[in-house]
Amino acid sequence: MPSLKRFLWQIRLSLMGNVLKALDEFKRLQWLKREEMNALQQDYLKNLLIHAYRHVPYYHKVLLKAGVIHNGHSVNLQNFSLIPLLDKGIIRDHYDELKSDDLSNRKWYENTSGGSTGEPVRLIQDLDSSKLLNPVVMLYDKWSGYSICERRILLWGSERDLFIGKETLKIRLGRWLRNDICLNAFRITPEQMYAYVKCINNFKPVQILAYVASIYELSCFIEQEKLSIHSPKTIMVSAGVLHAHMRETIERVFKAPVFNRYGSREVGPVACECNRHYGMHVSALTHCVEILRQDGSPCDPGELGEIVVTLLTNFAMPLIRYRIGDIGAWSEKPCTCGRSWPLLKYVSGKMWDIFRTKGGTQAHGEFFIRIFYFQNWIKKFQVIQEDYDFIRVLIVPNGPVSKIQKVHMKEIDMITEKIRFVMGHDCRVQFDFVEDIDPTASGKYHYIVSKVSKESTAVTAGNQKE
C-alpha cells in the first residue's frame, strides 16, 4: 500500500507542474559555488524587479524613484537598498496598486498572513509560486531524512485551516495519499494529549511536523505523566521560536533529532536546518533575505536585526523587501555541510518581543524567557509589557495557587527582581495566576508580548517615509 500511495502521489505532483523535476533541480543547485548561487539569485531578482516595474503600479513609481530601473529594462541592484520597505500597512493602503496588471493571464489565489500579530492582511499569490515553493519544503524534508508518503503526524493547524473531521473529500484523499494524520494544535487539552500520544504510538510516524510550542507542550506532558512514546526518525518544527530548552526537552522525550524550519504564510518556506544543525539555510533561489539595523544598514554576522524578505517567485503581487516582523542574525561561519545558501544563525522572535524603558533601554524577550527556566511550579507563562513601567506575568500553575504562592514566594520575588534589574527598579511587576493562556488566532503561542511602542522598531531605508 505505501508504494501504491507513493506512485499515485507522484502522479498528482506531476499534474501540479512537475514538482518532482523541480525538486531534483533544487537538489543539484544547492551545491553550487557561492559565486554561482549569488549570480543566479541576482538574475531571478532582476526578473522580478523588471516585472514589478512594468506590471505593478505601486512598484512602477517606487523602483523608478529608487533608481533601480533604467530605461524600463536595465536593473541597478546597487540601489536595491533604496527601495522602501514593505509592511502590512502599505499592503492594506495600496492593495490594488500592488496587484500585477496581468492577473487575467495568471493562475492566482487570495491568501492572508498568519495574523500572529493580531493584524492579518490579504495577499494575492501566484499559483506558479506555490509550484516552486513546494519542492523547497520537500527538499527541507529530505535534509531531515523524510521522504514523500512516509508516515507522518502533523501537530498543526489553526482555527482557519484545520477542522478535523470536517474536511472536504479532496483534503481527506490528499492526506490518505500522503500518509498524513493531522492532530489539531490550536488548543490542546490534557484529554487530547493522551489521545495524541495513543495516536502517535499506534501510527508510528517517520516524521512529526509540529508547531514549536505544541510539540514542546506535548513533550512536557509526556515527561510529567511518565508516558511511553514512539520515537520517530525526525521531528520538524516551525511556526514559532525554537528556544534551546525546548529543543532539549523535545529531543529528550522523543529521542529524535529536531529540525528547525522558518517561514511564513506570506513568503512561504524561507530557511531550514540541515542535519548538521549549524543554522538555517535560506532558500536562495526563492528568497532574498536581508537582516537590517534600525537605520536600514545591513547587520554584521552575529548581530541581531530585523529580517526583511523578498519572495522571488510571486509575480501576482510581488513582496519586495517585506518586513516579516522577525529578528534574527546571520551565522559568523558557513555550515560544514558545504551548501552555499546563506545561513541564519537563529531567528529569535518578533520585533515586538523587545521590551523598552522610557529611557530607551531595550531588553530582548529571550531574557524574560530564561528567568523562567527550571521553574517546575510553572506549567505555562506569558510576560506582557503593558506600559514602560508595568510588567504583567501570566502563570498557569502546576498545582494549587495557594500552595504555590506560599511555597514558591522566594522564586516569585527572584523573578520580580530580575525583571526590575533590566526594566528599572520602579517597574511594577504583577503576577496573575490563570487556568490557561490561549494561542493566537493562527495557533501560535507567544511567551513575550509588548504593547509598548511597536512603531519605535521601524527600520528606515532609502526614501522609506515617502
N, C-alpha and C positions, 0 to 999 in steps of 0.2 A: 504493500500500500504506500509506504513512503516514496518509493521510486516512481509510482504512478502519479502521486501528488506532485512530485518534482517535475516530471515530464509535462503534466498539464499546466503547472505554473510557469514553466519556461515558455510554453506556447503563449500563455497570457502576456508574459513580459515582452515577447517578440511583437505581439499585436500592439503593445504600448509604445512602439518606436524602437524596437531592438535594444532594449535596456542592457541585455547581456553583452552585446557587442560594445556598447559604451563602457560597461564595467571592465571588459578586457583592455580597452584603451586606457582607462584610468590606471589599471594595474601596471601598464607599461610606462605611462607618463610620470608616475610617482617617483621613478628612479632617474629622471632627467637630471643633468647637472644644473646647479643653481642658476647659472647664466642662461641656459636654455629655457628653464622654467620661467625666469623673470621676463625673458623676451616673449614667450608665448602668452603669459598673463597680460603683458602690455598690449599685445595685438588684440586680445579679447576686450580689454578695457577701451582701446581706441574704437573698436567696432560699436561698443555700447554708447560711447560718447557721441559719435557721429550720428547714430540712430536717434539719440535723445535730442540732439540739436535740430535734426531735420523733422522729427515727428512729434516731439513733446513740447508744447507751447511754453511751459514753465522753464524748461532747460534751454530752449532756444535763446531766451533772453539771458539767463544766468551764465551759460557757458560762453556766450559772446562777451559779456561784461568781464568775466574772469580771465579772458584772454586764452582760453583753452582751445577754441575753434578758430581757424583762419580760412578764409575763402570757402567756407562751407564744407571742406573735406579734409583739411590739414589739422592735426591734433598736436597741441603743445602740452605734453604731460608735465613739463616743469612748472606749469601753472595749475596743476591739479589741486594743490593745497589751497588755492584761492577760491575754489568752488564753495559756496556757503553750505554749511552742514544742514542736513535734512532731519527734521524731527516730526513727531506725530502732529504737533500743532500746525506745521506747514502743510502736511498732507491733508489735514481737515480743511484748512483755509483755501488750498489750491488743488483740491481733489480733481476737478475737471481738467485743469491745466496740466496735471501730471499724467493724464492718460495719453497713451500714444494715439495719434490720429488715424492709424491703420488697424484699429481693433477689428473692424469688419472683415479683415483678411486673416485674422488670427484666431486661434482657439484659446480662450481665456476663461477664467472663473474669478469670482469675487471671494475674498477671504478676509479675515480680521486678524489683528495682532492678538497675542495671548491674553492681554488685559491684566497681567500681573501687577501693573502699576495702578490699576483701577481706571485706566484710560485707554480702552481698546479703540482701534481705529480700522476703518475699512480700507482694503487694498485690492488691487487687481493684479492677478498673477498669470503669467504666460504658461499655458499647458506644456509647451516645449521646455520651459524652465524645469517643470516637475520631472520631465523625462531625463533631464541631465542631472538633477539632484538625487533622484532615486539610486543611480549607480554609486553616488558618493556614500550614501547610507550603507549600501551593500558592501562597499569596499571597507568602510569602518568595521562592519560586522566581520569581514574576513580577517582583519587585523586581530580581532578578539578570538578568532577560532571558530566562528559560527558561519554556517553555510545555509543557503535558502532551503526552506522546507524542513529543516531540522526542528525538533520540538522546542517550542518557545512559550514562555509565560510573559504576558505584558501586564505589569502592575502599573497601569497607565490610565489616561483618560481624564475627562473633566465634565462639568455639568453640560457643556455644549456638545462634547464629542462622543461621549460614551454612555449609552443607556443599555446596560447589559440585559439581554432578553427581549429588547425591543428593536433590534437592528433589522435592516432590510434583508431580504433573501440574498441579494448581491453581496452585502457585507459578510453575512454568515458563510456564504460559499467561499469567499476570498480567504477568510480565516481558516476554514477547513483545509483549503488547498495549501496554505502557508504553514499549516500545523501550529497555529497560534491559539492560545487560550487567553482571553482578556479578563483581568480582575480589576475592578474599578478602584482607582487610587484616590478618588476625590475626597472621600472621608471613610476611614477605616475604624470600625468598632472592634472591641475585643472578640465578639462573637464572629465577626467577619475574618479576623486574623486566624482564629482556629480553623475556619473553613478554608482559608487561603493556604495554610500550612498543609492541610489534608490534600488539597488540590495539587500542590507542588510535589508532595510525596508520591501521589498516585500517577501524575503525568510524567514526572521525572524529566523536566526540560533540559535541553542542552544549553540554552541561554535564558536568562531572566532580564528583560528590558524594563526598567523601572524609573519612576520619579525618585530622585535622590532622597527626599525626605520620607517618602512612603516606604522604600526598602529599608531605610535606616530604622524607622519606627517599627517595622515588622521584625527586623533583626533584634532590636531591644526586647520586643515582646517574646520572641522565641527563646532568647537567653534568660530572661526573667522567669519564664514559665518552665524552663528546662525541657523544651520540646526537641524532638529529633526532626531534622530537616534534610531533604535531599540536597546533595552538593552538585550544582550544575557545572558545566565546563567553564562558563563565563557569565559575568554579570555586567550589563551595560547600563549606565545611569546617565540621566540628563535632567533638564528642567529644574535646575537648582544648583547651588554651590556645594561641591563635594569637599567638605572640610576633612582634615586629616583624621580626626577622631571618628568620623562617620565611616570613612574607608576602612579603618582598622576594625571597627565593630562589624561591619558587613562581611569583610573577608574572614574574620574570626568565626562568625556564626555559620556562614555558608561554605566555608573552606573552599572558596573560589576567588580568582582574581577579579578585581573591579576595574572596568574601563570607563573613563570619563568622556562623555560626548557633549559638545557645546553647539548650540544653535538656537533658532527662534522660529516662530511661525512666519514672521515677515521675510526672513532671509534664508531659512532652511538650515541644513547641517553645515555649520561653519568649520568645526575642528573636532578632532578626536585623538585619544591616546593610541599609540601602537603598543605592542607587547613589551616594550622597554619601559613604559610608564615614566618617561622623562619630561613629558609635557604633552600638549595637544597640537597635532599637526593641522595647520589651516589648509583647507582645500583650495590651493592657489589657482586652480583652473576655473573655479566657480565663484570665488570670493576674493576680493581685495580688502585686506584688513589694515587699519591704522590704529595706533594707540597714541593718544594726544594728551598733552598737558592742558591746563586751563587757558593758556594763551594761544592754543592751537598748534604749537610746535610739537614735533614727534618726540615721544619718550625714548630714553635710552633703554637698552636691555636691562631687565630687573626693576625698572621704575614703573610704579603704578600710574595708570592714566585711563582716560575714557576710551572704550573700544568703539570704533567707527567702521561700518561695513558698507562696501559697495558690492551688491549682488550682480555678477557679470552675466547672468542668464535670463533675467526678466526684462524683456523688451516691451511688454504690455504696459507696465508702469515702472519705469526704472527707479531704483532706490540707490542714489549716488551719494556717498558719504553720509550714510544713515546712522543717526545716533541711537544705537540699540539699547542704551541705558546701563550697560555693564562697565565695570572697571576691571582691568587686568594688566598683565605685564608680559613682555617678550622674554624668552629664555636667553641667558647670557651665553649659553653654549649650544651647539647643534645636538640633535638626538644621535645616539650611537647607532641607530638603525640604518643611517645613510640616506634617508629620504631628504629631498631638498626643499620640501614645503616649509614655509615659515612655522616657527614653533612657539606657541603660547606657553609660558611658564605656568601660569594659572589664571583663572578668572575668579576674582574674589568677591563678587557681589555686585549689587546695583549701585548706581551713582548716589542714590538716596540712602544707602547703607552707611553713609558718613554722617556722624553727629558733629554739631558745631556749637561753639560757645559764642556769647555776644562779642567776646574779644577777638573772634576769628580763628581760635584754635580748632583744629579738626581731629576727630578721633574715628578711626575706621571701625566698622561694625565687628570685625574679627576679634577685636579686643574684648568686646562685650560677650561674645560667644565663648571665648576662652575662660572667662571667670566663672562660667557655669560647668566647666569640665569636672567630672568625678563627683558631682553632687547627686548622690543616689536618691535623695529625698525628692528630687525633681523629675517628673515624668516628661514634661514639656515646658518650654518657656518662650517668651517673646519680650523683647525690650523695645519700648516705644519712647521716642523723644517727642513729648507733647509740646514743649517750649524750650527755649535756650536753657532755662534753669529748672526744668521739670522732667524727670525720667520716670516712666511708669513701667513696672515689671509685672508681666502676667505669668503666673505659675500654675501649672497643672500638677498638683501634689501627688507624690507616690505614697499615699497614706492619709490618715485623718489630719485635717488642717490644724486642729487644736494641739495635736501631738507634735506636729512639725514646728509650729510656732514656739513651742516650749523647748523641744529638744535641739532644734537647729537654729536657735536665735543667734548663736555665735557666727554661724555661716552667713546668715542674712545680714548681720552687721558688717562682716568682712566684705561681702559683695557691695554693700552700700558704700563703704569707704573706698573701695577700688573705683567705683563709678564716680564718686566725688573727686578722686585724685585726678581724673582726666577732664571732668566736666566742671570742676570748681567746687570749693568747699561749701558754697551757698546753694548748691544744686539740691533740690528736693527729690528724694527717691521714694517712690511709693510702690509697695508690693500688693498686688491683687491676686488672691487665690481663686481660680476659676475651674469649672468642670472640664472644659476643653477649649482649644484655640482653633478656630476654623481656618482652612486654607483660603487662598484667593479664588476667584471665580474660575480660573484655569486649572485649579487643583494644586497649585504650588503653595509652599509654606514658607513664610518669611520669618526668620528669627529676629531680624532687626528692621525696625520701621522708624523713619524720621519724618515728622510732619513739619519740620522747620526748613524754610528757605531752600526748597529744591531748585529754585531758579538760580541760586548762587553757584551751582555746579556747572553753569553754562560754559561751554567751550567756544571761544571766539576764533574764527578763521576767515582770513580774507575779508570780503565785504559781508560778513555774517549778519550784520544788523539791518541790511537793506531789505 
